[in-house]
Amino acid sequence: MFSHLSLIIVGSLFVAPPWSTSSFAQVASPRIETVYESSKNRTVVRLTPVQISGAKDKYHSLHMAPGFSYPGREPRTPEIIDFELRTIVKGKLKIDLYVLFIVDGEKIFLSSNRWGVKKDQLGRGWMGEHLVFHMPYETFQKITRASSFEIQLDGSSFPVGEKQLQKLRDVESHINRLKISP
């Protein structure tokens, strides 16, 4: 017969220690959310934000969160993907921020809606920034099929890693699984 102490010791062998970077609780996988907004009679599908980069140049972090919506509840293939980038920047936001998407060496420029959010918890001078690019669905598909994808914000380059690129491919697979019509 096992004592309670023996069970605790054996059970602890199967749980990663809190300092371990491979702990399940620390590696939360982003997911695809689907929400029906009854007040607007539309369904919104989006990937929860995925970190592309930590601190680099004047940026504290960069996250992406692509999504799309359609009227009602009947799934439809999106014509436009709202590709959102969230940054935290040191200093004032530039009025004329220049953003490029580089897909397998091809430079793609898209217009965006943009707004800032104060980030006082990081200390004085940090600003959050949201940029939403209205990306044609074909461009999003090109990104999901690419072997390399990079985002340039002014002079700073942020290569999108394979794990993050896979999350974009998961969104594309989700759209295909819906077997939706145009």
Secondary structure, DSSP 4 states (H G I P E B T S, - for coil): ---HHHHHHHHHTTS--TT-TT-GGG-PPP-EEEEEETTTTEEEEEEPPEEEESSBTTEEEEEEEEEEEEESSS-B--SEEEEEEEEEEESPPPTT--EEEEETTEEE---EEEEEEE-GGG-TTEEEEEEEEEEEHHHHHHHHT-S-EEEEETTEEEEPPHHHHHHHHHHHHHHHHTT-B-
